[in-house]
Amino acid sequence: MRQKEICRMQKSKVALKEFWTFRNESRKKFTHGMHKYPARMHPEIAKNIIAKYAESKRTIIIDPFVGSGGVLIESMLKRKNSIGFDINPFAVLLAKVKTTVINPKRAEFEYQKILEKSKRDYQRDKFYPKLVPTDFDVEFWNKPSVIKKLSILKKHIFKSKDRKMSNFLKICFSLTARHASNQRRHEFKHWRLEKEQLKKYRPDVFEIFSDICETNCNLMASFRTTMRGNKTKTVVKFGNAVNLSDNFNKINSEILDDAKRHLVITSPPYGDHSTTVAYGEFSYHSGSWLDLPVNRLKEVDRVGLGGQRYDVEMSDLESPKLISQLRAISKIDTKRAADVYAFFFDFDKCLEELSKILKNKSHLCFVVGNRTVKRIPIHTDKILVQLALKYGFKHIVTYPRMIPTKVLPFKNAPENISNKSGRMMNEERIVIFRN
Ligand SMILES: C[S@@+](CC[C@H](N)C(=O)[O-])C[C@H]1O[C@@H](n2cnc3c(N)ncnc32)[C@H](O)[C@@H]1O
């Protein structure tokens, strides 16, 4: 981003907030728009942060909570090597596909061939029950004809020997399985269509697959054109952010040897898997259709940041802000206070891990949300600044931004009483540090 522009806007908080909101900028350019994923970071955030803080050619970008891989795509576009980790196997596959350039013309040829064979199989009344997942109630979530058609598509997609191509088609298949299922389109949690809607619902699986493949081939075509001559390397691995240094040591790649500086750009979970953004729940059905490891899919929300409560006394994480907010929540609900503590306990570990691996003069950018627990606002950005201090991270600046589009409701029911709602997040903070 233009430095002068930021300085000018620093004077006007409203203009600054509006700048980082990117209200009119598409979130679906290039391969960004290939598949839904909860709480995706706006690509313009990563783009602007890279432009500002990755001056050296040999800066590598790290995203310990890579999700659908948006930060890595922007790194590639800016010719920066990058590494991403996630504990969600579906996210790992999605991020890999979105950062792997393939020939869209070949993909188009492949998907049309698959479609042709699948339609023929369906006319001949073929069905592959062994390819239907058994890890969830498929009949509850899909109409019988949908199950049949998905099993046929899967059979042909999984046959392909070209791994990059079949991964690309698997992601198209995943979105098809989602859109053709009885799942409500705009919900990330498992909500089935209403009875009346279900009666009228007649999804055409092959048409949905065809449309999704066509869209994704076009997105890949624009990404490929922009990436021409670009030799940037990207690594995406399964890994927990609280073991980041171990994960890092396991990477056997020249990217690491070549690095002069690091730049961390990441949006950690907000800390509310159980109530709102459940990455595991979102990924479970399509992950099962894709034969991803079910035990790992099942664990995502439990193992994720703050997913486990610790059976220990709440120790001092050296954040006076956190302590005062925990005290306030404890007075209302000690269990919820323990949840909040668990989230920051894990977050603190992640900061410690980052301090072990980052080169000197590296920058870190966290996009966090200030959620409300029991009507008490949790100032995640301010707590983060206090936690980071003990690991030698100097706070540089915090930018506020609005969340203009959001699948989640802006209101929830904090006491689980209907008609009694509370505000949820509609703002985020972009918090920047240097080590
Ligand atoms: C807000 S999302 C990231 C979204 C991403 N920036 C994007 O644009 O798609 C947070 C991600 O953190 C992952 N996650 C949660 N806890 C984790 C942990 N302890 N280690 C690694 N990943 C974790 C979730 O699976 C989820 O994909």
The ligand as an SDF file (V2000), in Angstrom:
LIG
                    3D

 27 29  0  0  0  0  0  0  0  0999 V2000
   -9.9670  -17.9800   10.0760 C   0  0  0  0  0  0  0  0  0  0  0  0
   -9.5310  -19.5140    9.3760 S   0  0  0  0  0  0  0  0  0  0  0  0
   -8.2590  -19.0770    8.2600 C   0  0  0  0  0  0  0  0  0  0  0  0
   -8.8280  -18.5510    6.9970 C   0  0  0  0  0  0  0  0  0  0  0  0
   -7.7850  -18.2630    5.9440 C   0  0  0  0  0  0  0  0  0  0  0  0
   -7.0260  -17.0720    6.2470 N   0  0  0  0  0  0  0  0  0  0  0  0
   -8.4640  -18.1270    4.6020 C   0  0  0  0  0  0  0  0  0  0  0  0
   -8.3780  -17.0560    3.9750 O   0  0  0  0  0  0  0  0  0  0  0  0
   -9.1120  -19.0910    4.1830 O   0  0  0  0  0  0  0  0  0  0  0  0
   -8.6580  -20.2890   10.6750 C   0  0  0  0  0  0  0  0  0  0  0  0
   -8.0400  -21.6360   10.3020 C   0  0  0  0  0  0  0  0  0  0  0  0
   -7.2620  -22.0670   11.4000 O   0  0  0  0  0  0  0  0  0  0  0  0
   -7.3130  -23.4910   11.4590 C   0  0  0  0  0  0  0  0  0  0  0  0
   -6.8680  -23.8530   12.8120 N   0  0  0  0  0  0  0  0  0  0  0  0
   -7.5370  -23.7890   13.9870 C   0  0  0  0  0  0  0  0  0  0  0  0
   -6.7490  -24.1420   15.0110 N   0  0  0  0  0  0  0  0  0  0  0  0
   -5.5450  -24.4580   14.4720 C   0  0  0  0  0  0  0  0  0  0  0  0
   -4.3020  -24.8740   15.0220 C   0  0  0  0  0  0  0  0  0  0  0  0
   -4.1590  -25.0630   16.3370 N   0  0  0  0  0  0  0  0  0  0  0  0
   -3.2570  -25.0730   14.1770 N   0  0  0  0  0  0  0  0  0  0  0  0
   -3.3960  -24.8880   12.8380 C   0  0  0  0  0  0  0  0  0  0  0  0
   -4.5470  -24.5140   12.2630 N   0  0  0  0  0  0  0  0  0  0  0  0
   -5.6050  -24.2800   13.0640 C   0  0  0  0  0  0  0  0  0  0  0  0
   -8.7490  -23.8300   11.0910 C   0  0  0  0  0  0  0  0  0  0  0  0
   -8.8520  -25.1290   10.6050 O   0  0  0  0  0  0  0  0  0  0  0  0
   -9.0210  -22.7680   10.0220 C   0  0  0  0  0  0  0  0  0  0  0  0
   -8.7540  -23.2830    8.7440 O   0  0  0  0  0  0  0  0  0  0  0  0
  1  2  1  0
  2  3  1  0
  2 10  1  0
  3  4  1  0
  4  5  1  0
  5  6  1  0
  5  7  1  0
  7  8  2  0
  7  9  1  0
 10 11  1  0
 11 12  1  0
 11 26  1  0
 12 13  1  0
 13 14  1  0
 13 24  1  0
 14 15  1  0
 14 23  1  0
 15 16  2  0
 16 17  1  0
 17 18  1  0
 17 23  2  0
 18 19  1  0
 18 20  2  0
 20 21  1  0
 21 22  2  0
 22 23  1  0
 24 25  1  0
 24 26  1  0
 26 27  1  0
M  CHG  2   2   1   9  -1
M  END
$$$$
